[in-house]
Amino acid sequence: MQEPTQTDNEFSMTSEAARALEVAPTTLIGWERQRKIRVIRTTNGRRLFPKSEIERIKRERAEAKRA
């Protein structure tokens, strides 16, 4: 398992990331399994979503709405 190398404020836990993306936490877990979003796992198994990934998904979703 990989430990985060960025500062804690550059990551969101599942519930916070789900709120930011306006999806259910289970959706994020599904995206992780489908490898649509990069997730870092802590040694105790918690998911940490890099804020850069959240912003990437937001941009992709906004572009898809415009298309």
CHARMM internal coordinates of N, CA and C (Angstrom, degrees):
IC EDIT
DIST 1 N 1 CA 1.4415
DIST 1 CA 1 C 1.5137
ANGL 1 N 1 CA 1 C 110.11
DIST 1 C 2 N 1.3045
ANGL 1 CA 1 C 2 N 113.59
DIHE 1 N 1 CA 1 C 2 N 145.28
DIST 2 N 2 CA 1.4524
ANGL 1 C 2 N 2 CA 119.07
DIHE 1 CA 1 C 2 N 2 CA -176.37
DIST 2 CA 2 C 1.5263
ANGL 2 N 2 CA 2 C 110.33
DIHE 1 C 2 N 2 CA 2 C -99.97
DIST 2 C 3 N 1.3093
ANGL 2 CA 2 C 3 N 116.14
DIHE 2 N 2 CA 2 C 3 N 132.09
DIST 3 N 3 CA 1.4598
ANGL 2 C 3 N 3 CA 120.87
DIHE 2 CA 2 C 3 N 3 CA 175.24
DIST 3 CA 3 C 1.5161
ANGL 3 N 3 CA 3 C 108.73
DIHE 2 C 3 N 3 CA 3 C -87.73
DIST 3 C 4 N 1.3214
ANGL 3 CA 3 C 4 N 117.77
DIHE 3 N 3 CA 3 C 4 N 144.55
DIST 4 N 4 CA 1.4567
ANGL 3 C 4 N 4 CA 119.95
DIHE 3 CA 3 C 4 N 4 CA 179.72
DIST 4 CA 4 C 1.5285
ANGL 4 N 4 CA 4 C 111.24
DIHE 3 C 4 N 4 CA 4 C -61.41
DIST 4 C 5 N 1.3111
ANGL 4 CA 4 C 5 N 115.35
DIHE 4 N 4 CA 4 C 5 N 141.05
DIST 5 N 5 CA 1.4575
ANGL 4 C 5 N 5 CA 119.80
DIHE 4 CA 4 C 5 N 5 CA 177.07
DIST 5 CA 5 C 1.5204
ANGL 5 N 5 CA 5 C 110.94
DIHE 4 C 5 N 5 CA 5 C -104.14
DIST 5 C 6 N 1.3196
ANGL 5 CA 5 C 6 N 116.51
DIHE 5 N 5 CA 5 C 6 N -12.59
DIST 6 N 6 CA 1.4516
ANGL 5 C 6 N 6 CA 121.12
DIHE 5 CA 5 C 6 N 6 CA 178.37
DIST 6 CA 6 C 1.5224
ANGL 6 N 6 CA 6 C 108.93
DIHE 5 C 6 N 6 CA 6 C -89.83
DIST 6 C 7 N 1.3189
ANGL 6 CA 6 C 7 N 116.22
DIHE 6 N 6 CA 6 C 7 N 171.89
DIST 7 N 7 CA 1.4594
ANGL 6 C 7 N 7 CA 119.05
DIHE 6 CA 6 C 7 N 7 CA 177.89
DIST 7 CA 7 C 1.5220
ANGL 7 N 7 CA 7 C 109.58
DIHE 6 C 7 N 7 CA 7 C -73.39
DIST 7 C 8 N 1.3264
ANGL 7 CA 7 C 8 N 116.15
DIHE 7 N 7 CA 7 C 8 N 156.65
DIST 8 N 8 CA 1.4644
ANGL 7 C 8 N 8 CA 121.08
DIHE 7 CA 7 C 8 N 8 CA -177.14
DIST 8 CA 8 C 1.5202
ANGL 8 N 8 CA 8 C 113.27
DIHE 7 C 8 N 8 CA 8 C -56.94
DIST 8 C 9 N 1.3381
ANGL 8 CA 8 C 9 N 118.41
DIHE 8 N 8 CA 8 C 9 N -32.09
DIST 9 N 9 CA 1.4630
ANGL 8 C 9 N 9 CA 118.98
DIHE 8 CA 8 C 9 N 9 CA -176.86
DIST 9 CA 9 C 1.5223
ANGL 9 N 9 CA 9 C 111.91
DIHE 8 C 9 N 9 CA 9 C -75.65
DIST 9 C 10 N 1.3268
ANGL 9 CA 9 C 10 N 118.57
DIHE 9 N 9 CA 9 C 10 N -1.15
DIST 10 N 10 CA 1.4507
ANGL 9 C 10 N 10 CA 121.91
DIHE 9 CA 9 C 10 N 10 CA 176.34
DIST 10 CA 10 C 1.5245
ANGL 10 N 10 CA 10 C 111.58
DIHE 9 C 10 N 10 CA 10 C -96.26
DIST 10 C 11 N 1.3228
ANGL 10 CA 10 C 11 N 116.98
DIHE 10 N 10 CA 10 C 11 N 6.92
DIST 11 N 11 CA 1.4497
ANGL 10 C 11 N 11 CA 122.99
DIHE 10 CA 10 C 11 N 11 CA 179.80
DIST 11 CA 11 C 1.5184
ANGL 11 N 11 CA 11 C 109.92
DIHE 10 C 11 N 11 CA 11 C -128.42
DIST 11 C 12 N 1.3250
ANGL 11 CA 11 C 12 N 115.40
DIHE 11 N 11 CA 11 C 12 N 153.49
DIST 12 N 12 CA 1.4580
ANGL 11 C 12 N 12 CA 121.41
DIHE 11 CA 11 C 12 N 12 CA 174.21
DIST 12 CA 12 C 1.5159
ANGL 12 N 12 CA 12 C 108.48
DIHE 11 C 12 N 12 CA 12 C -125.20
DIST 12 C 13 N 1.3028
ANGL 12 CA 12 C 13 N 115.77
DIHE 12 N 12 CA 12 C 13 N 143.75
DIST 13 N 13 CA 1.4585
ANGL 12 C 13 N 13 CA 120.29
DIHE 12 CA 12 C 13 N 13 CA 173.22
DIST 13 CA 13 C 1.5314
ANGL 13 N 13 CA 13 C 107.52
DIHE 12 C 13 N 13 CA 13 C -77.38
DIST 13 C 14 N 1.2982
ANGL 13 CA 13 C 14 N 116.90
DIHE 13 N 13 CA 13 C 14 N 169.94
DIST 14 N 14 CA 1.4644
ANGL 13 C 14 N 14 CA 122.28
DIHE 13 CA 13 C 14 N 14 CA -172.79
DIST 14 CA 14 C 1.5215
ANGL 14 N 14 CA 14 C 112.83
DIHE 13 C 14 N 14 CA 14 C -54.09
DIST 14 C 15 N 1.3182
ANGL 14 CA 14 C 15 N 118.08
DIHE 14 N 14 CA 14 C 15 N -49.07
DIST 15 N 15 CA 1.4680
ANGL 14 C 15 N 15 CA 119.77
DIHE 14 CA 14 C 15 N 15 CA -175.66
DIST 15 CA 15 C 1.5295
ANGL 15 N 15 CA 15 C 111.52
DIHE 14 C 15 N 15 CA 15 C -65.16
DIST 15 C 16 N 1.3238
ANGL 15 CA 15 C 16 N 116.75
DIHE 15 N 15 CA 15 C 16 N -39.82
DIST 16 N 16 CA 1.4639
ANGL 15 C 16 N 16 CA 120.38
DIHE 15 CA 15 C 16 N 16 CA 179.37
DIST 16 CA 16 C 1.5311
ANGL 16 N 16 CA 16 C 111.12
DIHE 15 C 16 N 16 CA 16 C -67.41
DIST 16 C 17 N 1.3193
ANGL 16 CA 16 C 17 N 116.63
DIHE 16 N 16 CA 16 C 17 N -42.03
DIST 17 N 17 CA 1.4627
ANGL 16 C 17 N 17 CA 121.39
DIHE 16 CA 16 C 17 N 17 CA 178.83
DIST 17 CA 17 C 1.5307
ANGL 17 N 17 CA 17 C 110.25
DIHE 16 C 17 N 17 CA 17 C -64.46
DIST 17 C 18 N 1.3198
ANGL 17 CA 17 C 18 N 117.01
DIHE 17 N 17 CA 17 C 18 N -40.90
DIST 18 N 18 CA 1.4596
ANGL 17 C 18 N 18 CA 121.49
DIHE 17 CA 17 C 18 N 18 CA 179.12
DIST 18 CA 18 C 1.5332
ANGL 18 N 18 CA 18 C 110.58
DIHE 17 C 18 N 18 CA 18 C -62.68
DIST 18 C 19 N 1.3160
ANGL 18 CA 18 C 19 N 116.31
DIHE 18 N 18 CA 18 C 19 N -42.81
DIST 19 N 19 CA 1.4686
ANGL 18 C 19 N 19 CA 120.20
DIHE 18 CA 18 C 19 N 19 CA 177.50
DIST 19 CA 19 C 1.5189
ANGL 19 N 19 CA 19 C 110.88
DIHE 18 C 19 N 19 CA 19 C -61.38
DIST 19 C 20 N 1.3298
ANGL 19 CA 19 C 20 N 116.71
DIHE 19 N 19 CA 19 C 20 N -44.86
DIST 20 N 20 CA 1.4622
ANGL 19 C 20 N 20 CA 121.25
DIHE 19 CA 19 C 20 N 20 CA -178.54
DIST 20 CA 20 C 1.5302
ANGL 20 N 20 CA 20 C 111.71
DIHE 19 C 20 N 20 CA 20 C -62.33
DIST 20 C 21 N 1.3289
ANGL 20 CA 20 C 21 N 116.41
DIHE 20 N 20 CA 20 C 21 N -34.34
DIST 21 N 21 CA 1.4666
ANGL 20 C 21 N 21 CA 121.06
DIHE 20 CA 20 C 21 N 21 CA -178.81
DIST 21 CA 21 C 1.5270
ANGL 21 N 21 CA 21 C 113.16
DIHE 20 C 21 N 21 CA 21 C -94.62
DIST 21 C 22 N 1.3228
ANGL 21 CA 21 C 22 N 116.69
DIHE 21 N 21 CA 21 C 22 N -3.02
DIST 22 N 22 CA 1.4609
ANGL 21 C 22 N 22 CA 123.15
DIHE 21 CA 21 C 22 N 22 CA 179.71
DIST 22 CA 22 C 1.5331
ANGL 22 N 22 CA 22 C 111.74
DIHE 21 C 22 N 22 CA 22 C 57.68
DIST 22 C 23 N 1.3357
ANGL 22 CA 22 C 23 N 114.49
DIHE 22 N 22 CA 22 C 23 N 46.53
DIST 23 N 23 CA 1.4643
ANGL 22 C 23 N 23 CA 121.76
DIHE 22 CA 22 C 23 N 23 CA 175.52
DIST 23 CA 23 C 1.5248
ANGL 23 N 23 CA 23 C 108.36
DIHE 22 C 23 N 23 CA 23 C -133.28
DIST 23 C 24 N 1.2991
ANGL 23 CA 23 C 24 N 115.65
DIHE 23 N 23 CA 23 C 24 N 168.18
DIST 24 N 24 CA 1.4657
ANGL 23 C 24 N 24 CA 120.53
DIHE 23 CA 23 C 24 N 24 CA 176.29
DIST 24 CA 24 C 1.5278
ANGL 24 N 24 CA 24 C 109.71
DIHE 23 C 24 N 24 CA 24 C -76.51
DIST 24 C 25 N 1.3223
ANGL 24 CA 24 C 25 N 117.34
DIHE 24 N 24 CA 24 C 25 N 149.71
DIST 25 N 25 CA 1.4665
ANGL 24 C 25 N 25 CA 119.86
DIHE 24 CA 24 C 25 N 25 CA 175.81
DIST 25 CA 25 C 1.5284
ANGL 25 N 25 CA 25 C 112.59
DIHE 24 C 25 N 25 CA 25 C -54.60
DIST 25 C 26 N 1.3170
ANGL 25 CA 25 C 26 N 117.56
DIHE 25 N 25 CA 25 C 26 N -35.99
DIST 26 N 26 CA 1.4645
ANGL 25 C 26 N 26 CA 119.91
DIHE 25 CA 25 C 26 N 26 CA 178.87
DIST 26 CA 26 C 1.5233
ANGL 26 N 26 CA 26 C 111.86
DIHE 25 C 26 N 26 CA 26 C -64.95
DIST 26 C 27 N 1.3231
ANGL 26 CA 26 C 27 N 117.11
DIHE 26 N 26 CA 26 C 27 N -29.27
DIST 27 N 27 CA 1.4642
ANGL 26 C 27 N 27 CA 120.78
DIHE 26 CA 26 C 27 N 27 CA 175.80
DIST 27 CA 27 C 1.5203
ANGL 27 N 27 CA 27 C 109.88
DIHE 26 C 27 N 27 CA 27 C -63.95
DIST 27 C 28 N 1.3277
ANGL 27 CA 27 C 28 N 116.66
DIHE 27 N 27 CA 27 C 28 N -44.53
DIST 28 N 28 CA 1.4632
ANGL 27 C 28 N 28 CA 120.32
DIHE 27 CA 27 C 28 N 28 CA 178.60
DIST 28 CA 28 C 1.5197
ANGL 28 N 28 CA 28 C 111.67
DIHE 27 C 28 N 28 CA 28 C -61.54
DIST 28 C 29 N 1.3066
ANGL 28 CA 28 C 29 N 116.44
DIHE 28 N 28 CA 28 C 29 N -40.48
DIST 29 N 29 CA 1.4574
ANGL 28 C 29 N 29 CA 120.33
DIHE 28 CA 28 C 29 N 29 CA 178.92
DIST 29 CA 29 C 1.5262
ANGL 29 N 29 CA 29 C 109.92
DIHE 28 C 29 N 29 CA 29 C -63.93
DIST 29 C 30 N 1.3181
ANGL 29 CA 29 C 30 N 115.88
DIHE 29 N 29 CA 29 C 30 N -39.65
DIST 30 N 30 CA 1.4648
ANGL 29 C 30 N 30 CA 119.98
DIHE 29 CA 29 C 30 N 30 CA 175.80
DIST 30 CA 30 C 1.5161
ANGL 30 N 30 CA 30 C 111.97
DIHE 29 C 30 N 30 CA 30 C -63.42
DIST 30 C 31 N 1.3290
ANGL 30 CA 30 C 31 N 116.70
DIHE 30 N 30 CA 30 C 31 N -42.48
DIST 31 N 31 CA 1.4706
ANGL 30 C 31 N 31 CA 120.56
DIHE 30 CA 30 C 31 N 31 CA 177.78
DIST 31 CA 31 C 1.5219
ANGL 31 N 31 CA 31 C 110.67
DIHE 30 C 31 N 31 CA 31 C -62.56
DIST 31 C 32 N 1.3339
ANGL 31 CA 31 C 32 N 115.85
DIHE 31 N 31 CA 31 C 32 N -36.76
DIST 32 N 32 CA 1.4703
ANGL 31 C 32 N 32 CA 119.39
DIHE 31 CA 31 C 32 N 32 CA 176.90
DIST 32 CA 32 C 1.5262
ANGL 32 N 32 CA 32 C 109.78
DIHE 31 C 32 N 32 CA 32 C -62.07
DIST 32 C 33 N 1.3184
ANGL 32 CA 32 C 33 N 116.67
DIHE 32 N 32 CA 32 C 33 N -46.60
DIST 33 N 33 CA 1.4670
ANGL 32 C 33 N 33 CA 120.94
DIHE 32 CA 32 C 33 N 33 CA -179.28
DIST 33 CA 33 C 1.5247
ANGL 33 N 33 CA 33 C 111.90
DIHE 32 C 33 N 33 CA 33 C -63.12
DIST 33 C 34 N 1.3372
ANGL 33 CA 33 C 34 N 115.83
DIHE 33 N 33 CA 33 C 34 N -33.62
DIST 34 N 34 CA 1.4687
ANGL 33 C 34 N 34 CA 121.41
DIHE 33 CA 33 C 34 N 34 CA 178.64
DIST 34 CA 34 C 1.5276
ANGL 34 N 34 CA 34 C 112.07
DIHE 33 C 34 N 34 CA 34 C -85.14
DIST 34 C 35 N 1.3168
ANGL 34 CA 34 C 35 N 115.19
DIHE 34 N 34 CA 34 C 35 N -1.04
DIST 35 N 35 CA 1.4714
ANGL 34 C 35 N 35 CA 122.83
DIHE 34 CA 34 C 35 N 35 CA -179.48
DIST 35 CA 35 C 1.5254
ANGL 35 N 35 CA 35 C 112.91
DIHE 34 C 35 N 35 CA 35 C 61.33
DIST 35 C 36 N 1.3341
ANGL 35 CA 35 C 36 N 115.36
DIHE 35 N 35 CA 35 C 36 N 35.13
DIST 36 N 36 CA 1.4617
ANGL 35 C 36 N 36 CA 120.72
DIHE 35 CA 35 C 36 N 36 CA 175.67
DIST 36 CA 36 C 1.5216
ANGL 36 N 36 CA 36 C 111.43
DIHE 35 C 36 N 36 CA 36 C -87.80
DIST 36 C 37 N 1.3244
ANGL 36 CA 36 C 37 N 116.66
DIHE 36 N 36 CA 36 C 37 N -17.53
DIST 37 N 37 CA 1.4547
ANGL 36 C 37 N 37 CA 121.49
DIHE 36 CA 36 C 37 N 37 CA 178.96
DIST 37 CA 37 C 1.5304
ANGL 37 N 37 CA 37 C 108.31
DIHE 36 C 37 N 37 CA 37 C -140.39
DIST 37 C 38 N 1.3128
ANGL 37 CA 37 C 38 N 114.85
DIHE 37 N 37 CA 37 C 38 N 138.63
DIST 38 N 38 CA 1.4646
ANGL 37 C 38 N 38 CA 120.44
DIHE 37 CA 37 C 38 N 38 CA -179.50
DIST 38 CA 38 C 1.5209
ANGL 38 N 38 CA 38 C 109.25
DIHE 37 C 38 N 38 CA 38 C -82.66
DIST 38 C 39 N 1.3020
ANGL 38 CA 38 C 39 N 116.40
DIHE 38 N 38 CA 38 C 39 N 135.50
DIST 39 N 39 CA 1.4600
ANGL 38 C 39 N 39 CA 123.03
DIHE 38 CA 38 C 39 N 39 CA -178.06
DIST 39 CA 39 C 1.5211
ANGL 39 N 39 CA 39 C 108.29
DIHE 38 C 39 N 39 CA 39 C -131.94
DIST 39 C 40 N 1.2952
ANGL 39 CA 39 C 40 N 115.62
DIHE 39 N 39 CA 39 C 40 N 143.06
DIST 40 N 40 CA 1.4549
ANGL 39 C 40 N 40 CA 121.06
DIHE 39 CA 39 C 40 N 40 CA 173.91
DIST 40 CA 40 C 1.5176
ANGL 40 N 40 CA 40 C 107.18
DIHE 39 C 40 N 40 CA 40 C -109.67
DIST 40 C 41 N 1.3168
ANGL 40 CA 40 C 41 N 116.22
DIHE 40 N 40 CA 40 C 41 N 134.13
DIST 41 N 41 CA 1.4614
ANGL 40 C 41 N 41 CA 121.46
DIHE 40 CA 40 C 41 N 41 CA 178.40
DIST 41 CA 41 C 1.5190
ANGL 41 N 41 CA 41 C 109.23
DIHE 40 C 41 N 41 CA 41 C -101.91
DIST 41 C 42 N 1.3251
ANGL 41 CA 41 C 42 N 115.81
DIHE 41 N 41 CA 41 C 42 N 134.80
DIST 42 N 42 CA 1.4583
ANGL 41 C 42 N 42 CA 119.88
DIHE 41 CA 41 C 42 N 42 CA 174.50
DIST 42 CA 42 C 1.5192
ANGL 42 N 42 CA 42 C 108.38
DIHE 41 C 42 N 42 CA 42 C -78.83
DIST 42 C 43 N 1.3150
ANGL 42 CA 42 C 43 N 116.79
DIHE 42 N 42 CA 42 C 43 N 171.63
DIST 43 N 43 CA 1.4672
ANGL 42 C 43 N 43 CA 120.11
DIHE 42 CA 42 C 43 N 43 CA 179.96
DIST 43 CA 43 C 1.5248
ANGL 43 N 43 CA 43 C 111.94
DIHE 42 C 43 N 43 CA 43 C -63.84
DIST 43 C 44 N 1.3321
ANGL 43 CA 43 C 44 N 117.39
DIHE 43 N 43 CA 43 C 44 N -23.41
DIST 44 N 44 CA 1.4651
ANGL 43 C 44 N 44 CA 119.69
DIHE 43 CA 43 C 44 N 44 CA 178.16
DIST 44 CA 44 C 1.5309
ANGL 44 N 44 CA 44 C 112.08
DIHE 43 C 44 N 44 CA 44 C -94.98
DIST 44 C 45 N 1.3590
ANGL 44 CA 44 C 45 N 117.14
DIHE 44 N 44 CA 44 C 45 N 9.54
DIST 45 N 45 CA 1.4600
ANGL 44 C 45 N 45 CA 120.76
DIHE 44 CA 44 C 45 N 45 CA 172.70
DIST 45 CA 45 C 1.5115
ANGL 45 N 45 CA 45 C 116.38
DIHE 44 C 45 N 45 CA 45 C 92.32
DIST 45 C 46 N 1.3098
ANGL 45 CA 45 C 46 N 118.73
DIHE 45 N 45 CA 45 C 46 N -1.49
DIST 46 N 46 CA 1.4688
ANGL 45 C 46 N 46 CA 120.13
DIHE 45 CA 45 C 46 N 46 CA 179.16
DIST 46 CA 46 C 1.5124
ANGL 46 N 46 CA 46 C 110.41
DIHE 45 C 46 N 46 CA 46 C -71.37
DIST 46 C 47 N 1.3359
ANGL 46 CA 46 C 47 N 114.38
DIHE 46 N 46 CA 46 C 47 N 144.89
DIST 47 N 47 CA 1.4569
ANGL 46 C 47 N 47 CA 120.37
DIHE 46 CA 46 C 47 N 47 CA 176.99
DIST 47 CA 47 C 1.5206
ANGL 47 N 47 CA 47 C 109.52
DIHE 46 C 47 N 47 CA 47 C -88.77
DIST 47 C 48 N 1.3204
ANGL 47 CA 47 C 48 N 115.52
DIHE 47 N 47 CA 47 C 48 N 134.30
DIST 48 N 48 CA 1.4573
ANGL 47 C 48 N 48 CA 121.40
DIHE 47 CA 47 C 48 N 48 CA 173.11
DIST 48 CA 48 C 1.5243
ANGL 48 N 48 CA 48 C 107.40
DIHE 47 C 48 N 48 CA 48 C -122.75
DIST 48 C 49 N 1.3269
ANGL 48 CA 48 C 49 N 115.11
DIHE 48 N 48 CA 48 C 49 N 124.73
DIST 49 N 49 CA 1.4530
ANGL 48 C 49 N 49 CA 121.53
DIHE 48 CA 48 C 49 N 49 CA -178.74
DIST 49 CA 49 C 1.5218
ANGL 49 N 49 CA 49 C 108.52
DIHE 48 C 49 N 49 CA 49 C -100.72
DIST 49 C 50 N 1.3304
ANGL 49 CA 49 C 50 N 117.66
DIHE 49 N 49 CA 49 C 50 N 118.42
DIST 50 N 50 CA 1.4659
ANGL 49 C 50 N 50 CA 118.96
DIHE 49 CA 49 C 50 N 50 CA 177.50
DIST 50 CA 50 C 1.5281
ANGL 50 N 50 CA 50 C 110.11
DIHE 49 C 50 N 50 CA 50 C -61.56
DIST 50 C 51 N 1.3179
ANGL 50 CA 50 C 51 N 116.42
DIHE 50 N 50 CA 50 C 51 N 136.10
DIST 51 N 51 CA 1.4623
ANGL 50 C 51 N 51 CA 119.55
DIHE 50 CA 50 C 51 N 51 CA -179.27
DIST 51 CA 51 C 1.5151
ANGL 51 N 51 CA 51 C 111.18
DIHE 50 C 51 N 51 CA 51 C -61.54
DIST 51 C 52 N 1.3377
ANGL 51 CA 51 C 52 N 117.62
DIHE 51 N 51 CA 51 C 52 N -27.13
DIST 52 N 52 CA 1.4647
ANGL 51 C 52 N 52 CA 120.18
DIHE 51 CA 51 C 52 N 52 CA 176.08
DIST 52 CA 52 C 1.5314
ANGL 52 N 52 CA 52 C 110.78
DIHE 51 C 52 N 52 CA 52 C -63.75
DIST 52 C 53 N 1.3280
ANGL 52 CA 52 C 53 N 117.10
DIHE 52 N 52 CA 52 C 53 N -35.11
DIST 53 N 53 CA 1.4638
ANGL 52 C 53 N 53 CA 121.13
DIHE 52 CA 52 C 53 N 53 CA 177.33
DIST 53 CA 53 C 1.5270
ANGL 53 N 53 CA 53 C 110.82
DIHE 52 C 53 N 53 CA 53 C -69.66
DIST 53 C 54 N 1.3136
ANGL 53 CA 53 C 54 N 116.64
DIHE 53 N 53 CA 53 C 54 N -39.86
DIST 54 N 54 CA 1.4655
ANGL 53 C 54 N 54 CA 120.76
DIHE 53 CA 53 C 54 N 54 CA 178.34
DIST 54 CA 54 C 1.5261
ANGL 54 N 54 CA 54 C 109.46
DIHE 53 C 54 N 54 CA 54 C -61.96
DIST 54 C 55 N 1.3229
ANGL 54 CA 54 C 55 N 116.77
DIHE 54 N 54 CA 54 C 55 N -44.67
DIST 55 N 55 CA 1.4614
ANGL 54 C 55 N 55 CA 120.86
DIHE 54 CA 54 C 55 N 55 CA 179.14
DIST 55 CA 55 C 1.5281
ANGL 55 N 55 CA 55 C 111.04
DIHE 54 C 55 N 55 CA 55 C -64.82
DIST 55 C 56 N 1.3280
ANGL 55 CA 55 C 56 N 117.31
DIHE 55 N 55 CA 55 C 56 N -38.04
DIST 56 N 56 CA 1.4683
ANGL 55 C 56 N 56 CA 120.67
DIHE 55 CA 55 C 56 N 56 CA 177.83
DIST 56 CA 56 C 1.5254
ANGL 56 N 56 CA 56 C 110.81
DIHE 55 C 56 N 56 CA 56 C -61.81
DIST 56 C 57 N 1.3214
ANGL 56 CA 56 C 57 N 116.47
DIHE 56 N 56 CA 56 C 57 N -45.80
DIST 57 N 57 CA 1.4660
ANGL 56 C 57 N 57 CA 120.57
DIHE 56 CA 56 C 57 N 57 CA 179.69
DIST 57 CA 57 C 1.5253
ANGL 57 N 57 CA 57 C 110.10
DIHE 56 C 57 N 57 CA 57 C -63.53
DIST 57 C 58 N 1.3281
ANGL 57 CA 57 C 58 N 117.64
DIHE 57 N 57 CA 57 C 58 N -41.96
DIST 58 N 58 CA 1.4672
ANGL 57 C 58 N 58 CA 120.96
DIHE 57 CA 57 C 58 N 58 CA 177.94
DIST 58 CA 58 C 1.5301
ANGL 58 N 58 CA 58 C 110.51
DIHE 57 C 58 N 58 CA 58 C -58.00
DIST 58 C 59 N 1.3427
ANGL 58 CA 58 C 59 N 116.40
DIHE 58 N 58 CA 58 C 59 N -45.88
DIST 59 N 59 CA 1.4765
ANGL 58 C 59 N 59 CA 120.26
DIHE 58 CA 58 C 59 N 59 CA 179.80
DIST 59 CA 59 C 1.5218
ANGL 59 N 59 CA 59 C 110.75
DIHE 58 C 59 N 59 CA 59 C -62.18
DIST 59 C 60 N 1.3170
ANGL 59 CA 59 C 60 N 116.93
DIHE 59 N 59 CA 59 C 60 N -45.74
DIST 60 N 60 CA 1.4675
ANGL 59 C 60 N 60 CA 120.82
DIHE 59 CA 59 C 60 N 60 CA -179.74
DIST 60 CA 60 C 1.5177
ANGL 60 N 60 CA 60 C 111.44
DIHE 59 C 60 N 60 CA 60 C -61.37
DIST 60 C 61 N 1.3034
ANGL 60 CA 60 C 61 N 117.33
DIHE 60 N 60 CA 60 C 61 N -41.16
DIST 61 N 61 CA 1.4671
ANGL 60 C 61 N 61 CA 120.90
DIHE 60 CA 60 C 61 N 61 CA -179.89
DIST 61 CA 61 C 1.5178
ANGL 61 N 61 CA 61 C 110.94
DIHE 60 C 61 N 61 CA 61 C -68.53
DIST 61 C 62 N 1.3448
ANGL 61 CA 61 C 62 N 117.48
DIHE 61 N 61 CA 61 C 62 N -38.18
DIST 62 N 62 CA 1.4601
ANGL 61 C 62 N 62 CA 121.40
DIHE 61 CA 61 C 62 N 62 CA 178.15
DIST 62 CA 62 C 1.5272
ANGL 62 N 62 CA 62 C 110.39
DIHE 61 C 62 N 62 CA 62 C -65.87
DIST 62 C 63 N 1.3281
ANGL 62 CA 62 C 63 N 116.98
DIHE 62 N 62 CA 62 C 63 N -41.40
DIST 63 N 63 CA 1.4658
ANGL 62 C 63 N 63 CA 121.19
DIHE 62 CA 62 C 63 N 63 CA 178.17
DIST 63 CA 63 C 1.5163
ANGL 63 N 63 CA 63 C 111.19
DIHE 62 C 63 N 63 CA 63 C -64.55
DIST 63 C 64 N 1.3090
ANGL 63 CA 63 C 64 N 117.30
DIHE 63 N 63 CA 63 C 64 N -38.81
DIST 64 N 64 CA 1.4608
ANGL 63 C 64 N 64 CA 121.53
DIHE 63 CA 63 C 64 N 64 CA 179.21
DIST 64 CA 64 C 1.5293
ANGL 64 N 64 CA 64 C 111.10
DIHE 63 C 64 N 64 CA 64 C -65.13
DIST 64 C 65 N 1.3344
ANGL 64 CA 64 C 65 N 116.45
DIHE 64 N 64 CA 64 C 65 N -35.60
DIST 65 N 65 CA 1.4791
ANGL 64 C 65 N 65 CA 119.77
DIHE 64 CA 64 C 65 N 65 CA 178.45
DIST 65 CA 65 C 1.5185
ANGL 65 N 65 CA 65 C 110.98
DIHE 64 C 65 N 65 CA 65 C -68.35
DIST 65 C 66 N 1.3430
ANGL 65 CA 65 C 66 N 116.98
DIHE 65 N 65 CA 65 C 66 N -34.26
DIST 66 N 66 CA 1.4589
ANGL 65 C 66 N 66 CA 120.69
DIHE 65 CA 65 C 66 N 66 CA -179.49
DIST 66 CA 66 C 1.5062
ANGL 66 N 66 CA 66 C 112.38
DIHE 65 C 66 N 66 CA 66 C -74.91
DIST 66 C 67 N 1.3068
ANGL 66 CA 66 C 67 N 117.50
DIHE 66 N 66 CA 66 C 67 N -23.42
DIST 67 N 67 CA 1.4703
ANGL 66 C 67 N 67 CA 121.05
DIHE 66 CA 66 C 67 N 67 CA -176.24
DIST 67 CA 67 C 1.5117
ANGL 67 N 67 CA 67 C 112.55
DIHE 66 C 67 N 67 CA 67 C -76.02
END
COOR INIT
IC SEED 1 N 1 CA 1 C
IC BUILD
